[in-house]
Amino acid sequence: MTTRKNISIRDEQEEWIQDNHLNLSSFVQEKLDELIEERES
């Protein structure tokens, strides 16, 4: 199951994301998983 959330980013971040074809959703999910893992250890 997934939940939709809205976030705000700066204009230069949006430009970088577009230039680098980053999937922001996947990126955030991966980083959150890393943080969760670190804090549960």
N, C-alpha and C positions, 0 to 999 in steps of 0.2 A: 504494500500500500504506500502511496505517496501523498504528500500534502503540498499544496501550492503556497508559496510565500512571495511577497514582494520585497525587494531590497532597493536601496538607492546607491548609486555609484557616481563617481565624478566623471565629467565629460572625457578627460584624458584616459580614464580607465576603460570607458566604453570604446574609445578609439583603439586602444591597445587590444582589447578583446576581439574586436572586429578584424584588426590587422593580423592577429595571430590565430584566428579561427578557433577560439577557445569556447568550449561548451561550458558555460557558466554554471549550469545546474550540476553537471558532473563534477566540476571543480569544487564547488561548495560541498557537495556530498562527500567527496573524498577527504577534504580538509576536516570536516566535522567528524568523520569516522576516525581520523588520526587523533584528533583531540579527545574524543571519547575513549579511545584505546589508551592514550597516555594517562588520562585521569583515573581510569579504572585500575591501572597497574599499581 
